[in-house]
Amino acid sequence: MYIFLIHMGQIDVITVKVPSELKKKMKQININWSEYIRESIKKKIDEQRLKAASVKLDEVRMRAKPVPTDELISWIREDRER
């Protein structure tokens, strides 16, 4: 599969090569393939961003020291008094 990018102002055009048999099957289904592919790309980007954020959060948790419960309660009380 090849992908070509063509820049046209605010929109980039991506051309994807698919096997002839797949193209025939795509024509049999009444769907806006451009919209479907756009949404699929957006979902994949969101998944990858969430995965990266989760990894970073896990790294922070590993470096963080546990906080005793009584200290947490103290912080909550201090915050309420403000």
Secondary structure, DSSP 8 states (H G I E B T S, - for coil): --EEEEEETTEEEEEE---HHHHHHHHTS---HHHHHHHHHHHHHHHHHHHHHHHHHHHHHHHS----HHHHHHHHHHHHH-
